[in-house]
Amino acid sequence: MTGDVKAIQPGLLGDTIERDYGGKLRRFHAFAAPELRALIGGLTLLPGMRVLDAGCGVGASLAWLAAAVAPGGLALGLDLATAHVRSAHATAPTALVLQADVHHAPFRPGNFDLIWCASTINHLRDPLAGVGALTPLLRRGGRLAVGQAMFLPEMIFAWDIRLERVVNEACRAYYRDKYGLDEQATTGIRALVGLLRAAGLQHVQAQTVLIERVAPLTSTDEAYLREAVFQGYWGEHLRPYLDPADWAALAELIDPDGPGFCLRRSDFHYLQSFTLVIGTNGV
């Protein structure tokens, strides 16, 4: 590790060495595991390769990457948060995990065949600087794979698009207020193709997959939607951002003890997109 991570300015979305949202990360990776593992499988990783998971969180993707380059390969992860690093060590025991900021990754240039960076660039105050810091770590012909969820609007209440729209708008307004951001700061990350090209990467390609779930849900899928989305992203803090009728309708749909709980409906149908943009280092 290089530099003093304690002195790093909090990230765009409040990331610090002390912050821990590992529970939310675990639930998402368990929920989206089939789609994420398929994307990693499509990267044609080979035994003996060297890969880095930049912003590895609790280490789920790092474990999949480590398996893909075994035997003889090397998988490394880095994350800013102390709790995440500790969890990643346990989740991916065959990988090496360091605590560091992606802007100051403690590796020599030209070191990696692949850098995987999922749901991380959007946490940076200067995404281009983050991509620019990672690119030199790639060997010639090495690839940077940047992943991000929900470039497309997710579908939660398939039967009520208006309520779904106002709830999503309320959620975005809440987070803009919470972190003191404007709308461009929270949506600009959609331009990942241009971001990788601006950093000098070549042969930039994009692939979007849909994470689709229908009733009846597995316990893993229900846990993600109930705990990470309904309780974590939404919940009581959205009440001030909705008119009383919309809040009442939302509260009924997300109450697991109520008769109208949406995850128990036979017509429940959920869609979420995940986009992976890959660029190649030609230097």
Stockholm file with secondary structure:
# STOCKHOLM 1.0

chainA/1-283         MTGDVKAIQPGLLGDTIERDYGGKLRRFHAFAAPELRALIGGLTLLPGMRVLDAGCGVGASLAWLAAAVAPGGLALGLDLATAHVRSAHATAPTALVLQADVHHAPFRPGNFDLIWCASTINHLRDPLAGVGALTPLLRRGGRLAVGQAMFLPEMIFAWDIRLERVVNEACRAYYRDKYGLDEQATTGIRALVGLLRAAGLQHVQAQTVLIERVAPLTSTDEAYLREAVFQGYWGEHLRPYLDPADWAALAELIDPDGPGFCLRRSDFHYLQSFTLVIGTNGV
#=GR chainA/1-283 SS CCSCGGGSCCCTTCCCSSCCCHHHHHHHHHHSHHHHHHHHHTTCCCTTCEEEEETCTTSHHHHHHHHHHTTTCEEEEEESCHHHHHHHHHHCTTSEEEECCGGGCCCCTTCEEEEEEESCGGGSSCHHHHHHHHGGGEEEEEEEEEEEECSSCCBSCTTCHHHHHHHHHHHHHHHHHHHTCCHHHHHGGGCHHHHHHHTTCEEEEEEEEEEEEESSCCHHHHHIIIIIIIIIIIGGGGGGGSCHHHHHHHHHHHCTTSTTCGGGCTTCEEEEEEEEEEEECCC
#=GC SS_cons         CCSCGGGSCCCTTCCCSSCCCHHHHHHHHHHSHHHHHHHHHTTCCCTTCEEEEETCTTSHHHHHHHHHHTTTCEEEEEESCHHHHHHHHHHCTTSEEEECCGGGCCCCTTCEEEEEEESCGGGSSCHHHHHHHHGGGEEEEEEEEEEEECSSCCBSCTTCHHHHHHHHHHHHHHHHHHHTCCHHHHHGGGCHHHHHHHTTCEEEEEEEEEEEEESSCCHHHHHIIIIIIIIIIIGGGGGGGSCHHHHHHHHHHHCTTSTTCGGGCTTCEEEEEEEEEEEECCC
//
